[in-house]
Amino acid sequence: MRCLQKRDIDGGISVIEVLNRCNVLALVGAGSNPKFNQNKVILWDDSQSKVINELIVKFYIKNIKLKRTKIFIVGENEIIVFTLGNFEKIDWIETFPNKNGIFGISLDPDLYIISYLSKDIGKIKIKNYNEKKDESMITSM
C-alpha cells in the first residue's frame, strides 16, 4: 500500500470521511486543540486544498457517512440526514445514547441502507432510504 497524499493539519480531528472515490473529505475537529468546532462538518476539496462548504449542527458530531447524494451526521443521541449539495434536512432520527458514534451504511454506492442503535434498549434499526416510503425494520440482539 502506498500513501497517495500527506497533509499537516494544525489541530485535532475526530472524524474523517471520504466521499466515494473522489477528493472530497468531511472533517470534524476534536481534542484540546481542535482544528474545527466539534459541531461543524467541514467539506474539504483536497485537490484544491480548500474548504468547499460547512455544515453546523446543535450537537457534538460522533461520526459522519457520505454517500453520493446524502450526508449522515451522527451525534450521541440522534442522527440527522441532509442532502449533499444544498444541505436540505430530510430526516432526524432519535437514537439510544451512542457515545462512540456506532453507525453502519451499505458499501454499495447506489444503496442508501443504514443501521443504527434504536432508541429502544437492545435493538438495532435498519432503514432504507432508496424507497419512496419509510421502510425500516427493527432487529433485537
C-alpha positions in Angstrom: 0.0 0.0 0.0 1.3 3.4 -0.8 0.5 6.9 0.5 -1.4 9.0 -2.0 -1.3 12.3 -0.1 0.0 13.6 3.1 -1.2 16.8 4.9 -0.1 18.5 8.0 -3.2 19.5 10.0 -2.7 22.2 12.6 -5.2 20.8 15.2 -7.1 17.8 16.3 -9.5 15.8 14.0 -12.0 13.3 15.3 -13.8 12.2 12.1 -12.6 11.9 8.5 -14.8 10.5 5.8 -14.2 10.3 2.1 -16.9 10.9 -0.5 -17.0 7.8 -2.7 -13.7 7.7 -4.5 -13.1 11.4 -5.0 -11.1 14.1 -3.5 -13.8 15.5 -1.1 -13.4 14.8 2.6 -15.7 15.5 5.6 -13.8 16.6 8.7 -14.7 17.3 12.3 -12.4 18.7 14.9 -11.6 17.2 18.3 -9.3 17.3 21.3 -7.8 20.1 23.3 -6.7 21.9 20.2 -9.4 21.1 17.6 -8.8 22.2 14.0 -12.6 22.9 13.6 -15.5 23.0 16.0 -16.9 19.7 17.1 -20.4 20.5 15.9 -19.2 21.6 12.4 -18.7 19.4 9.3 -16.1 20.8 7.0 -16.2 19.6 3.4 -12.7 19.8 2.1 -11.7 19.5 -1.5 -8.2 18.1 -1.3 -7.3 18.7 -5.0 -8.0 22.4 -4.5 -6.7 22.4 -0.9 -9.7 24.4 0.3 -13.0 24.3 2.2 -15.9 24.0 -0.2 -18.7 24.0 2.4 -19.5 23.9 6.1 -22.5 22.5 8.0 -23.2 23.3 11.6 -25.4 21.1 13.9 -26.5 21.6 17.5 -24.6 18.7 19.0 -21.0 17.3 19.0 -20.5 15.1 16.0 -19.5 11.5 16.7 -19.5 10.1 13.2 -20.3 11.0 9.5 -21.0 9.0 6.5 -21.1 10.4 3.0 -22.9 9.0 0.0 -23.3 10.4 -3.5 -26.5 12.4 -2.6 -26.7 12.3 1.2 -24.7 13.1 4.4 -25.5 11.2 7.6 -24.3 13.1 10.8 -24.3 11.0 13.9 -24.5 12.5 17.4 -24.7 10.9 20.8 -28.5 10.8 20.8 -29.5 11.5 17.2 -28.8 11.2 13.5 -29.5 14.0 11.0 -29.7 13.2 7.3 -29.1 16.0 4.8 -29.0 16.1 1.0 -25.4 16.6 -0.2 -25.2 19.8 -2.2 -27.9 22.1 -0.8 -27.9 20.6 2.7 -31.6 20.3 3.0 -32.5 18.3 6.1 -34.5 15.3 5.1 -34.6 13.2 8.3 -34.0 13.3 12.0 -33.7 10.1 14.0 -33.6 9.8 17.8 -31.2 7.0 18.9 -30.1 5.3 22.1 -27.2 7.1 23.7 -24.2 6.4 21.4 -21.0 8.0 22.7 -18.9 6.1 20.2 -21.0 7.1 17.1 -21.7 3.5 16.1 -23.4 3.6 12.7 -23.5 1.3 9.6 -24.2 2.1 6.0 -24.2 0.0 2.8 -21.0 -0.1 0.9 -22.8 -0.2 -2.4 -22.7 3.4 -3.8 -26.2 3.0 -5.1 -27.8 1.7 -1.9 -28.8 4.0 1.0 -29.4 1.4 3.7 -28.3 2.4 7.2 -28.2 0.7 10.6 -28.1 2.3 14.0 -28.9 1.9 17.7 -32.7 2.2 18.1 -33.9 4.4 21.0 -35.3 1.1 22.5 -32.7 -0.8 24.5 -31.2 -3.8 22.8 -32.5 -3.1 19.4 -30.9 -2.1 16.1 -32.9 -0.3 13.4 -32.3 -0.7 9.7 -33.6 2.0 7.4 -33.8 2.0 3.6 -33.6 5.5 2.0 -33.8 4.0 -1.5 -37.6 3.6 -1.2 -40.1 6.4 -1.5 -41.9 5.4 1.6 -40.3 5.0 5.0 -39.2 1.3 5.0 -37.5 0.4 8.2 -37.2 -2.7 10.4 -36.0 -3.3 13.9 -34.0 -6.3 15.0 -33.4 -7.4 18.5 -30.0 -8.6 19.7 
